[in-house]
Amino acid sequence: MKKPSIDDCLLFWNTARLFIDCHLADRKMSDNTVNAYRFSLNSYMDFLELQKGIPRKGISFKSFSKALITEYLELLQSRNLAAKTCNLRLTAILSLLDFASSEEESLTAVYLDACKIKSIRTVQTPIEFFEATQMKAILAAPDISTRIGRRNQMILILMYDSAARVSEVADLRVESLHLDAAVPYLQILGKGRKYRNVPLMDRTVEHLRRYLREFHPERNRDSPLFFSVNGKARHKLSTDSIDLMLKKSAGMAAQSKEIEMPKSVHCHMIRKTRAMDLYQAGLPLPHIQQLLGHENISTTTGFYAFATLDTIADAMEKAKTSSATDGLKKWNDRDLIKQILRL
C-alpha cells in the first residue's frame, strides 16, 4: 500500500473532519470549545486561500509549515487581534497536527516543526470583579414589583451564590435544583460535559423556593429554570439576554445609588467576585477550584490567588502584633533558613 504523503489533500480533509467531529467529542470538550477550534482552523484556511492563493481543495498538511503558520500569526497581530485570541488559533492548529501525527506517523515531522512556534506573550491584566457595594447594588437593581424583575433578581442571586458561568446558568433546568437535600445544592453541567455539585446558602434556597412557586408551580423537571415565553412555549434565556440584563442592572444601580461601576460589565465578573469573596474569607483554594469547576488548580491560582490591598494590610497588621521573641525562635531552624536563602 502506498504510504500517505503530506501533499495528499484527501488525507488532510479526512483527518481534519475526524479531529473536529470525533476526536474533540471523545475528549468531552464543550460545544463552545469545539466551535472555537472549528472557527480557528477555518480562519487559517481562509488565510491560505486568500493570502497565499492555495485553493481549499488543494490544502494539505504541507500547507501547515512553520513558516506559513508564523506568517498567519503575524497577520493576526497586524490586525490588532488580542494575544489570547492569536494563541487560541495556534492551539487549535497544533492540536490538529498532534492528532494527525498520532494517526499517521509520517506527519510527526510537520507537528514537531510547528511546535517550535512560540506563543505570543500576553500581558497579565488586573482581575475584574465587583466591590461589595457594587455587587449589593446590582443585586437590588431589578424591579421586583414586576414578574420579569423578580426573575432577573433570581438569576443574579444564583449566579453570585453558585459562581457559575453564564452558559451554565442558561442551561439550568428545574431538575438541577436539589433543595430538599440535607445540604441543598445545585447540579451544574460544566466544561468537558462534567457535572459538579455546588452547595446553596440558606437565603438563596428561600429565594429559589419562592421563585419555583411562582414560575414553576407544575414542577416540570425538564423545564428550563430561567425562561422567556414566546406564545405558549417556554424558551431558555440566551447568554446574551442574561449579559444584557446584567448591564442594565449595573446601569440602574449606578444611577439610583450613585455608585461608580466598571467601564465594561460582563457576567464573568460575578463569578470572579464570588471567588474573590470566598478567597478573602479564607476558603482554601482547592475548595474554590471545586466550586468553579476548574480541572487544574493552576487555573484557580492564576486567576484568583493574588493578594489584594486588604489582604496585605491584614497580614501586615497581624505581623505587627506578633511577639518579637516568636520571630527570633524561628530563625534557629536551619532548614527554614536554607529554604529562604535560595535563588
C-alpha positions, -999 to +999 in steps of 0.1 A: +000+000+000+013+034-009+024+055+021+004+087+026+021+119+017+019+153+033+008+166-002-022+143+000-053+167+002-077+138+009-056+128+039-058+163+053-096+167+049-103+132+062-081+138+092-094+173+099-130+161+099-122+132+121-104+156+145-134+180+147-163+156+146-149+126+166-117+133+185-128+165+203-161+149+212-143+119+226-123+143+248-156+156+261-150+191+250-179+215+252-197+227+221-183+262+226-147+248+226-154+226+195-168+257+177-138+278+187-114+251+173-135+248+141-135+286+137-097+288+142-090+262+116-113+277+091-096+311+098-063+296+089-077+280+057-091+314+048-056+328+051-042+300+029-068+307+002-070+345+003-034+354+012-014+326-002-035+316-032-040+280-022-075+268-031-093+250-004-094+217-023-056+220-026-049+223+011-028+195+025-006+191+056+022+207+035+003+239+040+009+237+078+046+245+077+062+265+104+068+294+080+032+296+069+017+294+104+041+321+117+031+343+088-005+337+097+000+347+133+019+379+122-011+388+100-035+383+130-013+406+151-012+432+124-050+433+126-047+440+163-062+407+175-056+401+212-026+379+221-050+355+238-070+351+205-039+346+185-027+319+209-061+302+207-057+300+169-023+285+173-035+260+199-062+247+175-037+243+147-012+224+170-039+202+184-049+192+149-013+184+140-008+165+172-038+143+164-028+139+128+007+127+138-009+101+161-030+089+132-002+090+106+034+087+116+047+105+085+031+137+098+052+137+130+079+159+115+052+185+105+039+186+140+073+188+157+084+216+134+052+236+142+057+231+179+088+253+176+065+283+171+063+303+203+030+316+216+025+353+219+033+367+252+002+380+270+001+409+294-014+399+328-043+423+334-058+430+368-087+407+378-120+424+372-146+419+399-172+440+417-166+456+450-190+447+478-211+479+474-213+475+436-224+438+439-250+446+465-264+475+444-266+453+413-285+425+431-310+451+444-314+468+409-342+447+393-377+460+399-392+431+419-427+446+416-427+430+381-426+393+372-395+398+349-378+418+376-382+390+401-369+365+376-339+387+368-330+392+405-332+354+410-307+349+381-283+374+396-285+359+431-280+324+418-251+335+396-234+350+426-240+323+451-230+294+427-202+313+409-215+295+378-206+305+342-233+324+324-237+295+299-241+271+328-268+292+343-286+294+310-286+256+307-301+250+342-333+231+345-357+226+374-341+192+380-308+209+386-321+221+419-319+198+450-334+220+477-346+192+499-312+175+503-295+176+538-272+202+522-292+219+495-272+221+462-272+229+426-260+204+400-242+221+372-232+207+338-199+224+332-170+223+307-160+189+294-196+178+300-187+172+336-212+176+365-203+194+397-225+200+428-225+234+444-239+240+479-265+267+482-268+292+510-299+293+531-311+327+519-306+316+483-327+284+489-355+307+503-354+328+471-354+297+449-384+282+467-404+314+461-392+315+425-403+279+419-438+286+434-443+315+410-426+304+378-427+265+381-458+256+401-461+224+380-425+215+388-418+201+354-383+187+359-372+192+322-383+228+321-356+255+317-351+271+351-349+306+336-370+312+305-389+336+283-423+329+268-430+330+231-466+323+225-472+294+249-438+279+245-410+284+270-375+290+258-344+291+279-328+325+281-297+330+259-264+340+274-267+373+255-300+381+272-286+374+306-255+395+299-277+424+286-298+421+318-267+424+340-255+455+321-289+472+325-289+463+363-254+478+367-266+509+348-296+513+370-276+507+402-251+534+391-279+559+385-301+553+416-273+546+441-247+569+425-222+541+426-194+541+401-193+509+381-166+493+360-164+506+324-170+471+310-195+450+329-200+413+320-213+381+336-179+366+343-172+394+367-199+380+391-182+346+390-148+363+398-164+384+425-178+353+443-144+335+440-126+366+453-150+370+483-145+333+492-108+336+489-107+367+511-129+349+536-102+322+539-118+294+518-089+270+507-080+272+470-088+235+464-124+242+476-126+273+453-113+251+425-141+226+430-167+253+432-155+269+399-152+236+381-115+242+372-098+210+362-064+222+372-055+241+404-031+263+384-061+278+367-076+288+400-044+302+415-036+321+382-069+339+383-079+343+420-049+337+443-034+371+444-031+394+474-054+424+474-045+456+493-069+445+521-052+411+523-017+426+525-028+452+551-044+424+572-013+403+571+009+433+580-013+441+610-011+405+622+027+406+618+030+438+637+011+424+667+032+392+669+059+390+696+095+396+686+107+365+705+084+342+685+100+355+653+135+350+667+129+314+676+120+305+640+154+317+628+170+289+648+155+264+622+185+257+599+162+240+573+140+271+572+170+294+568+183+272+540+150+274+521+147+312+525+183+318+513+178+302+479+176+319+445 
